[in-house]
């Protein structure tokens, strides 16, 4: 304050980064930079030409200062160019060196300058395609100089620049907890691999892994009056991540639903290393479920009558679980509960139809418990500040002990195919990855241990092979070479197609084969019987 008063509010007439640095320091200390001894330190940053006189350095520092607390940019005096976040971003992008990166001067990228620019552009990564491309390009620029760099992530929505460098396998490995189309192409190129997980164990992986976790970055809700940032619909394993990470950077997003919970659903500001307040992009949404197919409805009509009043539900993702959820919403069922890995739109429909009370739950009575939520805006709006819904870590929601402690637990999930031995594949088509293991096995095991509980694995009896143009059976003699066994033959309870539901528990191999063939498409039953005979799992007394 003394310096400002002695110099009539001027910190520097040429280096406007002095204002930006001071704003960052004052913000970190909890002071208001718009009134420092009567001077507004934000005002000089309104002059775009003065700010950018120091090149990329000035623009990047200005963005960091302005976004440190979401400050509004004051109006510039007459005759000067008004600073906006957009023109600062544009200025930085225009100064990027060919091939990626930024510098103070010269033609080669500077590591320190590039790192600062990446931090300044981070809030615009999701909303500005050019920023995203620039950041990816900067990472890709650096990557060829490195070896054995490990990235971890989930399903990708675009092809990162790091995937497009020369010989990426020589420099990096992309490790994914879940698989999608982009990752499958990367697998073929030799630098991407699936990380098989039992989802309930993921928090423990983070806590006990010998690999260091240097920085954790994720979105949160705005801080509440007690100093806590809420994880939104993603409690899952974030509590464990925060325990392990050396530094924690949170990106505040006003569009994030505030999801109430019982544990590990938020982080206190005292644990946070850095805060980014960006442009508040919309939360990623899944497409609204399409209309149920005839097969979906047939399967739903076979399962819903087997659900008792007071049951506790877990629904997987996909057309069949969604159709079942819609049918439950239209049924006469009452006093249902929810304890699920993934909260989906169908639960909202069931709840708004008055079917969910949770009054018979042995654990978390009256609460709808979930590890993460993904769906449409309707679902996010329903979860927001809803005390009936409980966001919890996945090592609680998917713990077999939690699931089995709840009476009449009903688990409903999808599969890719099943063989005559009763082995369920829900992850791949042969060696081609489709998704991941997730928590299906946890709920298959937990539901069966529940008093009155049932686990249903659903699939259509056939599918169209796009390569051959032929209709094929999802009930196979043996799983295709390389297909993953998600649920072993000893674990599967009910298997349902549009032709019926069969209880596979306790059956011998020939009884199991007969039961599965009975719900196969009629056009494939004779062929399956002939294959079962070759496999020595068909008795002469079996029905034909």
N, C-alpha and C positions, 0 to 999 in steps of 0.2 A: 504494500500500500504506500509505503514511504517513497519507493522508487517511482511509482506511478504519479504521485502528487508532485514530486520534484521535476518530472519530465512532462507534466501536463497530460498524463494518460498514455504517453508513448513509450513502448518497450523497445521498439526498433523501427526505423523508417525504411529499412531495406529487407531485413530478415523477418518475414512474417511468421516463420516457424517459431519465433520466440513467443508469440501469442498462443499458438497451438500447444506448445509444450507446457506453458503455464496453465492453460485450460485443463489439460490432462491431469496435471498435478493437483490443481484445486478440486477437480471432480473426484479424484481418488481420495482426497481428504474430507470430502463431504461439503465443500463450499460452493457457492453460486458464482460462477465466473461472469455473470451478467451484471453483477454489482459488487465491484471490488473498490472500496473507498469511493463509491460514486461513479466508477468507470465500468463500462461494458466491454469486456475483453473479446466478446464475440463480434463486436461491430467491425473491427479491422478485417475480419475474415469475409466480410460481405463484398469486398473489392476483389473481384476475380483476377484481374491483371496483376495486382499487387501480390496476391497469394501465390500465383504461378510464376512470379519473377524468379523464384528459386527452382523452377522446373518441377520434375516429378516429386522431389523431396518436399516442396511446399504444398503441392496438391495432396500428397499422401498424408502428411501431418495434419492438414486441415480436415480431411475426411475422418481421421482417427479422433481428432478433438471434437468435431461436431457430433459424431456417432457415439462418443463415450457416454452420453446421457440423452441422446436423441434431441439435441438442442435445435431450436429453430434458428434459421439464418436471418439476421436483421436486414432491413432494406438498405441498399447502398445509396450513397448520396448522388445527386444529379450528375449526369455526364459520365458515370463510371459503369462498368459491366457488372451486373449482379451475379454473385456467386450462387450456384445451385449445386446440389449433390450430383445432379445429372451431368453438368458441365465439368465438374471435377473428375468424375469417372471417365467421361469422354476424353479429357485431357490426358489422363494416365494411360488409357488404352492406346491413344495415338502415339505415345512415347515408347511403347513396347518395342524392344529390339527384335529384329527378324529372327525367328526361331524360338522366341520366348525369353522373358526376363527383362529387367530394367537396370539402369545404372545412373551414377551421378554425372559421368561424362565419358567420352570415348565410344567405342563400338562394341565392347565386350560386356556381357551381363555381370553385374556385381551382386554377390550373394546377399550382403546386408541390405542393399537397396531393394532387391527382389523380395526378400523376406518381409520388409516393412510394407511394401506395396500389396503383397498377398494378404497381410493382416488388414490393411485399409479396405481392400476390395471384398473381404470375406462376407460382410452383411449383404452384398449384392450378388453373391454367387448363385443363389437359387432363383432370383427374379430377373437377372440380366444375362441373356445368353452369351453376349460378348464377354462379360466378366468371367463367366464360367469357362469359356473357351480360353481366355487369357490366363486364368489361374492354372488350368490343366496344362496349357502350353508351357508355362513357367516350370511346373513340376517335370514335365516331359523333357524340358531343356536340361535340367540338372541330372535327371535319371541316368543317361548314358555314361556319366562319370562315376556311377556307383555300382556296387554289386551286392547281391543277397539282401535286397530291400523287401521286406514283407509288408504287404497291405492286407487289411482285413475289412470285409464289408458284407453287404447283403445283395439283394437284387438291384442291378443297375438299370437306370432309366435312359441312359445314353452311353455311347462308347467313349470312355475317357481318352484324353490325349496320350496318357502314359501307355495305353494299349497299342498306340500307333507308331511308337518309335521303332527303329531298326532292331530286330532280334530282342524283343522284350524279355524273353526267357533268360537271356544272359545277364539281366540286371535286376529283375524283380520276380516276385511271386504274388499272385492275387489269390488270397484265401477267403472263401465265401461260406458263411453260415447257411446260406440258402442259394438255390440255383435258378437262373433265368436264361433267356435266349442269348444275351450278350456273353454271359459267363461260359455257356456251352461252346460258343465259337472260340473263346479264349482257351478252353480246355484242349481243343483240337490243335491250337498253336503251341501248346506245351507250357504255358505260364500261369494257368489258373487251375485251382484244385478245390474240391468240396471239402469242408470241414465237418465230418459226421459228428453230430451231437445228440445227446439226449437232453432235450431243452430244459428239463427240470434241473440239470446239473450245471447249466451255463454260469450261474453266479459263482459256483465253486471253482470252475475253470479259471475265472478271473482272479479269485482270491488266492488260489494255490499255484497258479502257473509261475514257473521260474522266469518266464519272459517279462521284461520290464514293460510297464505302461506309463509312458512319459506324459502324454497329454490326452485328455478326454474332452471332446467337444460335442455338445448336443443342445437342442432347443428346450426352452422352459417357458413357463408362464411369467408374467411380471411378478416381481417380489411382493409378498404380502406384508402386512403391518408388523409381522413378527420377524421379518428378515429371511423368509423361506421362498425359494423358487420351486414351483411344482413341476414334476416331470411330465405332466399331461398324461395321455393314454399309453404311456410307455414305461411303467415302473419296471417290469420285466427283470432286467439284470443291472439297471443303472446304479442301484445302491452299491453293488459289489464293484462296479467300474470306478465309482467315486472313492471307494476305500483304497483301491489299488493305484489310482492315477497320481503321478507326482504333481501335475498341474491340471486344473479344471477350468475350462472356458465355457460359459453358458451364453447362448444366443437367445435373448428375450424376444418372444413373439406374442403379441397381443391376441392373435387368433388361436393360440393354443388353449384347448379346454382345460380348466382346472379340475383335475380328477382327484377326488377325496379318497382316502385310504386308511389303512391301519398301520402300515410300516413301509419304510424304504420307498416312499413316493415323492420325496422332496429333498432339497439340499439347502443348508443355511449359507448365508452370504459369507460367513467366516471361513467356510471351506473353499470358496471360489477364488481362483487366481485372477480371472478376467471376465468382463461382461461386455457383450456386443449387443447394441441396440440398433437393429437394422430396419428394413422396410416392411416388416411384418407380413411376409408372404402367406398365402393361404396354406393351411395344413394339407398335406398330400391326402387325396381321397381315392378310394377304390370305386370303380364304376358300379353303379346301382345294379343289383342282381337282375338278370333278364327274366323273362317269363318262364315259369317252370315248364319243362317238357312233359310229354305224356308219360315217359318212363319215370321222371322225377316224381310225378304225382302218384303213380302206381306204387313206387317204393314208399312214399310218405304215408299212403293209406294202409300199408302193411305194418308200419312201425308205430304210428301214433296210437292205435288201439292198445298197444302193449305198454303205454306209459300210464302209470297210476296217478291219481290226485296226490299232490304233495311231493312229487318227484323232484329231484334236483338235476338240472340240465347242463350238459356240455355239448356245444355244436361246433363242428369243424367248418371250414370254408368250402364253398362250392354250391352247385345247383341243388343237389339233393338235400343237404342240411338246410339250405334256405327254404326249399319247398316244404320240408318237415316243419320248420319254424312257422311258416305261414299257415299251415294246416293246424298247428297247435293254437295259434292265435284265433282261429275260427272255431275251435273245438269247445267242448263243455268242460275241459280240464280246469282245475282251480288249485290255488295255493302252491304253485310251482316255485322252485328256487333256481338260482343260477350260481354255478361254480365252474369257471371255464378258463381255458388258456387265452382264447381270443374272443373279444366281445365283437359281435357282428350285428348288422342291421336287424336281423330277424328277432333278436332279443328285444329291441325297441318296440317292434310290432306286438310281440307277446305281452310286454309290460303294459303298453297303452291299451291293450284289450282287457286289462284287469286280471290277467292270469297269474301274475307273479306277486307273491307276498313274502316268500321265504320263511313262513312261520313254522314250518316243520324241519328246517335245517338243523342238524346237530351242531354244526359250526357256523359262526357268523350269521346267526339268526336274523332274518330280515334284510340281509345285505346281498347284493349281486356282486360276486367276487370275480375278478379277471386279472390277467397278467399284462395284456396289452389290448388295444382296440384299433381296428382299422375298418373303415367303411365310408359312408357318405356323410355329408354335413349334418343330416338328420341325426345320425348316431353321435357325432361329436357334440351337438347341441344338447342331446339327452344326457350325456355323461357330465357335462359342465356343471360343477357345483351341486351335483346330485348326491345327497347323503345316503340314498339307497344303494348307490354303486360304490364298490370298494376296490380300488387299485392296489395290487399287491405284487410282491416279487414272485417270479416264476418258480423258485424253489419252494414256495408255499402253495401256490395254486396247483402245480403239477405234481406235488409230492403225493406218492401213493398213499401215504398215511393220512393226509388231509382228505383225499378223495374217498378212501374206503371208510372214513369215520362218518360220512354222510349217508344216511339210509336212502334207499330207492334212487341211487345215482344212475342216471341215464346218459351214456356217452354215444354220440353219433358222429361218425367220420367217414371219409371217402377212401377209395383205393384205386390203383391202376388195374391190377389183376390179382388173381389167386390161383394156386395150383391145386390139384386133387389131393395133395397131402395136407392142405389147409394153410399153406404159407402165404401171407399177404404181402404184396409189394405196393407201397404207396409213394415211392420216390423216383422210380426210373422206368424207362422203356429199354430193357436190356442194359447196355452200358451208358445209354444216353440219360443224363440227369434231367429230371423234370422239376423237382422241388427239393424237399429234405425230410428228415425223420421227424423234426418238430417234437411234439409231445404226445403223438398218437398212442405209442406203447404205454406211456404213463397212465393214460385214461382207460385203455383196454384192461390193464392190470388192476387199477384202482376200482373201476366200476364193478368188476367181478367180485372183489373182496367186500364191496358194500352190501349191507343187509338189504336184500331185495333188488340189488343193482343189476343192470344189464348194459352190455356194450354191443353196439351195432356197427358193423362195417358194411358200407353201401357201395354198390357199383352197378352200372348197366350191364346187362348180360353180354352185349356185343359192342364193337366199335368198328368204324370204317378205316381200314389201313390206307392212308393217303398215297403211299408208294405203290401199292399193288392194285388199289381200287376195289379190294375185296372186303367183304364183311368177315370179321374174325371174332372169336369168342374170348371174353375176358376171363372165363374159367378155363384154365389150361391144364394139360397133363402134368407138365412141370413148368416152372417159371422160365422165361427166356434166359438164355445164357447171359450172365452179367447182371440180371435184375436183382434188386436189393430186397432182402427179407426184412420188412419193417416190423411185422408181428409174426412171431413164430407159430407153428402149427399147434403148440400146446396152449397158446394164449387166446386164440380167437373164440369169442362167445357166439354172437349171432352174425350170420352172413346173409345179406339181403340183396336180391335183384328184383326186377319187375315181375319175376315169376314165383317169388315167395321168399320167406325168411326161414333159415334153418339154424338150429342150435347145434354147434359143433363140439361143445364141451363133453368130454368123457367118451367120445366115439372112437372105436377102433379104426384102423386105416381103411378097411373096406366099407365100414358104415359111413365114415366121413366122405369117401369118394361118392358113395350112393347119394348122400344128402346134397352134396355140391352139384352133382349132375342133375338132380331133380329141380334145381333152380337155374340151370343153364338154358340157353335158348334151345328150343326143340330141334332146330336144324342141326345142332352140333352134338346132341346127346348120344347118338349111336357111335359117332366118332370118338367121343370121350370114353364111352364104355370099352371100346376096342383098345384104346390106349391104356385104360386102367387095368385091363387084363394083362397087357404086356408088362405093366409095372408091378404085377402080382398084388394088386389091391382091389380085386374084384372077385367075388364069390359066385359060384354057379347059382346059388339061391337068391342072389340079388335080383331085384326087379329090373325088367328091361322095358 
